Amino acid sequence: MADFKTHVTVAAVISAPLAVSAFIFGLADINDTILYGLAGILGGMLPDIDADESIAIRIVFRLFATLVAGLSLVVWLDKMSYWHLLGLAIASYFLIRFPVQWCFEKLTIHRGVLHSVLANLLFTAVAVPLAYHVFTLNAQTAWGIGGFIFLGATIHLILDELYSVELSGLRVKRSFGTAMKLTDWGQPFTSILFVIGCGVGYWLSPSPDVWVELFRLS
C-alpha cells in the first residue's frame, strides 16, 4: 500500500489543478478554490483512519476534536462563565482525542469497510451537511467540498491497489482487492449502518441542483 506522504502528495497534485480549473471556469471563487484543494487532500487521508498507528488518524481526530471544542464554545457561549467555557472546551477536546479515538481504533480494522467506495460516499454525506449547517457555507460550496473529499478518498483507494501490483515480474500482492471495493461484505451490519448514514447525510444536505444548473449553463 502507498504511504502517507504518497497519498497526500498525489491527492494534492490532482485536487489542486481541478480546484483551480473550477475557478478559471467560474465555478468557484478564490475561497472555494482553496477549500476544494484542502478537501481533496483531506479526502486522500480519510481511508487510513482505520490504521491505528497512521498519521491520518491523528490528524483527523485532532481536527475533529478541535471542531467539537469550538462548537461547544459557540453553543454554550451565553450560558456559562468564561472559566467554565474554557473547561468545557478542553474537556471536549480530550474526550474526542483519547476515549473516542481509542474506541474507534478498537472497533475498526485496517482495510475493512472504511477502505471502500461506500465509506467514501459516507465521508461525502457527512462533509456536505457539516459544511452547510455548521460552517454556514452555501450549497454550491458545500457540495463542492463533498465532491473533492470523495475524489481524494477515491484516489487513496486507487493508489493502494496500484501499490498491490509489483511491476517487476507483475506479481500481485495478497493485499490486492482489499482497498478498491464497493464495501466489506464481511461486515454486513457496518455496511448497512454506512448506507443508512449516507441516506441521513443526503437528507440533511442542501439540494445539489445548483451544480446541475451550473453544468447545464456551461
C-alpha positions as CSV (number, residue, x, y, z in Angstrom):
1,M,0.0,0.0,0.0
2,A,1.1,3.6,-0.6
3,D,2.5,5.5,2.4
4,F,1.0,8.7,3.9
5,K,3.3,11.1,2.0
6,T,2.4,9.5,-1.3
7,H,-1.4,9.6,-0.6
8,V,-1.2,13.3,0.4
9,T,1.1,14.3,-2.5
10,V,-1.0,12.6,-5.2
11,A,-4.3,13.9,-3.8
12,A,-2.8,17.4,-3.8
13,V,-1.4,17.1,-7.3
14,I,-4.8,16.0,-8.7
15,S,-7.1,18.1,-6.5
16,A,-5.2,21.5,-6.8
17,P,-5.4,21.7,-10.6
18,L,-9.0,20.7,-10.6
19,A,-9.8,23.3,-8.0
20,V,-8.0,25.9,-10.0
21,S,-9.9,24.8,-13.1
22,A,-13.2,25.3,-11.3
23,F,-12.0,28.9,-10.5
24,I,-11.0,29.5,-14.1
25,F,-14.3,28.3,-15.5
26,G,-16.3,30.4,-13.0
27,L,-17.5,27.5,-10.9
28,A,-15.7,28.7,-7.7
29,D,-14.3,31.9,-6.2
30,I,-10.9,32.1,-4.7
31,N,-12.0,31.0,-1.2
32,D,-13.9,28.0,-2.7
33,T,-10.8,27.1,-4.7
34,I,-8.7,26.9,-1.5
35,L,-11.4,24.9,0.3
36,Y,-11.7,22.4,-2.6
37,G,-8.0,21.8,-2.7
38,L,-7.8,21.2,1.0
39,A,-10.9,19.0,0.9
40,G,-9.2,16.8,-1.7
41,I,-6.1,16.5,0.4
42,L,-8.2,15.6,3.5
43,G,-10.1,13.0,1.4
44,G,-6.8,11.5,0.5
45,M,-6.1,10.8,4.2
46,L,-9.5,9.6,5.3
47,P,-9.4,5.9,4.3
48,D,-6.4,5.4,6.6
49,I,-8.2,6.5,9.7
50,D,-8.8,2.8,10.4
51,A,-5.0,2.2,10.8
52,D,-4.3,2.7,14.5
53,E,-0.7,4.0,14.1
54,S,-1.2,6.1,11.0
55,I,-0.6,9.8,10.7
56,A,-4.0,10.2,9.2
57,I,-5.9,9.1,12.2
58,R,-4.0,11.5,14.4
59,I,-4.6,14.4,12.1
60,V,-8.3,13.7,11.5
61,F,-9.1,13.2,15.2
62,R,-7.2,16.4,16.2
63,L,-9.2,18.3,13.6
64,F,-12.5,16.7,14.8
65,A,-11.6,17.3,18.5
66,T,-10.8,21.0,17.7
67,L,-14.1,21.3,15.8
68,V,-16.1,19.8,18.8
69,A,-14.3,22.1,21.2
70,G,-15.1,25.1,19.1
71,L,-18.7,24.1,18.7
72,S,-19.1,23.6,22.5
73,L,-17.9,27.2,22.9
74,V,-20.4,28.5,20.4
75,V,-23.3,26.6,21.8
76,W,-22.7,27.5,25.5
77,L,-21.2,31.0,25.0
78,D,-24.1,32.8,26.6
79,K,-24.9,30.2,29.2
80,M,-21.7,29.7,31.1
81,S,-18.9,31.7,32.6
82,Y,-15.6,32.0,30.7
83,W,-13.8,29.7,33.1
84,H,-16.5,27.0,32.7
85,L,-16.5,27.5,29.0
86,L,-12.7,27.0,28.8
87,G,-13.0,23.9,31.0
88,L,-15.8,22.6,28.7
89,A,-13.8,23.2,25.5
90,I,-10.7,21.5,27.0
91,A,-12.7,18.5,28.2
92,S,-14.5,18.2,24.9
93,Y,-11.1,18.2,23.0
94,F,-9.6,15.5,25.2
95,L,-12.8,13.4,25.2
96,I,-12.5,13.1,21.4
97,R,-8.8,12.8,21.2
98,F,-8.4,9.9,23.7
99,P,-11.5,7.9,24.7
100,V,-13.4,8.3,21.5
101,Q,-10.3,7.8,19.3
102,W,-9.4,4.7,21.4
103,C,-12.9,3.2,20.9
104,F,-12.7,3.9,17.2
105,E,-9.4,2.1,16.9
106,K,-10.8,-0.9,18.8
107,L,-13.9,-1.1,16.6
108,T,-12.2,-0.7,13.2
109,I,-9.8,-2.9,11.3
110,H,-7.4,-1.7,8.6
111,R,-8.6,-2.1,5.1
112,G,-12.0,-3.0,6.4
113,V,-15.2,-1.2,5.5
114,L,-13.5,2.2,5.7
115,H,-11.4,1.2,2.7
116,S,-14.4,1.1,0.3
117,V,-16.4,3.2,-2.1
118,L,-19.3,3.1,0.4
119,A,-17.1,4.7,3.0
120,N,-16.1,7.4,0.6
121,L,-19.8,8.1,0.0
122,L,-20.3,8.3,3.7
123,F,-17.4,10.8,4.1
124,T,-19.1,12.9,1.5
125,A,-22.5,12.5,3.2
126,V,-21.0,13.8,6.4
127,A,-19.0,16.6,4.9
128,V,-21.8,18.3,2.9
129,P,-24.3,18.9,5.7
130,L,-21.4,19.7,8.1
131,A,-20.1,22.4,5.7
132,Y,-23.7,23.7,5.0
133,H,-25.2,23.7,8.5
134,V,-22.2,24.1,10.9
135,F,-19.9,26.3,8.8
136,T,-22.8,28.0,7.1
137,L,-21.3,27.7,3.6
138,N,-23.6,27.9,0.6
139,A,-25.0,24.8,-1.1
140,Q,-22.6,25.1,-4.1
141,T,-19.5,25.3,-1.9
142,A,-20.8,22.5,0.5
143,W,-21.3,20.1,-2.4
144,G,-18.0,21.1,-4.0
145,I,-16.2,20.2,-0.7
146,G,-18.1,16.9,-0.6
147,G,-17.1,16.1,-4.2
148,F,-13.4,16.8,-3.6
149,I,-13.4,14.7,-0.4
150,F,-14.9,11.9,-2.4
151,L,-12.3,12.4,-5.1
152,G,-9.4,12.4,-2.7
153,A,-10.6,9.3,-0.9
154,T,-11.1,7.5,-4.2
155,I,-7.6,8.5,-5.3
156,H,-6.4,6.9,-2.0
157,L,-8.1,3.6,-2.8
158,I,-6.7,3.5,-6.4
159,L,-3.2,4.2,-5.1
160,D,-3.4,1.3,-2.6
161,E,-4.5,-1.0,-5.4
162,L,-1.7,0.2,-7.7
163,Y,0.8,-0.5,-4.9
164,S,-0.6,-4.0,-4.6
165,V,1.0,-4.9,-8.0
166,E,4.7,-5.3,-8.3
167,L,5.6,-4.3,-11.9
168,S,8.9,-6.2,-11.8
169,G,7.6,-9.7,-12.6
170,L,4.0,-8.5,-12.5
171,R,3.4,-10.1,-9.1
172,V,0.1,-9.4,-7.4
173,K,0.4,-9.0,-3.6
174,R,-2.1,-10.5,-1.2
175,S,-3.4,-7.0,-0.4
176,F,-4.8,-6.7,-4.0
177,G,-8.5,-6.1,-3.9
178,T,-8.7,-5.0,-0.3
179,A,-8.8,-1.3,-1.0
180,M,-10.9,-0.5,-4.1
181,K,-14.1,-2.4,-3.3
182,L,-17.8,-1.4,-3.0
183,T,-17.9,-2.4,0.7
184,D,-16.5,-5.0,3.0
185,W,-19.0,-7.9,2.6
186,G,-17.6,-9.5,5.7
187,Q,-19.0,-6.6,7.8
188,P,-22.7,-6.6,6.7
189,F,-24.0,-4.8,9.8
190,T,-21.5,-2.0,9.5
191,S,-22.2,-1.7,5.8
192,I,-25.9,-1.3,6.5
193,L,-25.1,1.4,9.0
194,F,-23.0,3.2,6.4
195,V,-25.8,3.0,3.9
196,I,-28.2,4.5,6.5
197,G,-25.6,7.1,7.3
198,C,-25.4,8.1,3.6
199,G,-29.2,8.4,3.4
200,V,-29.4,10.6,6.5
201,G,-26.4,12.7,5.3
202,Y,-28.1,13.3,1.9
203,W,-31.4,14.1,3.7
204,L,-29.6,16.7,5.8
205,S,-27.7,18.2,2.8
206,P,-28.9,21.1,0.7
207,S,-30.2,20.4,-2.8
208,P,-27.4,19.6,-5.3
209,D,-29.4,21.3,-8.1
210,V,-27.1,24.3,-8.0
211,W,-24.3,22.2,-9.5
212,V,-26.7,20.7,-12.1
213,E,-27.7,24.2,-13.2
214,L,-24.1,25.3,-13.4
215,F,-23.1,22.5,-15.6
216,R,-26.2,23.0,-17.7
217,L,-25.3,26.7,-18.2
218,S,-21.7,25.9,-19.0
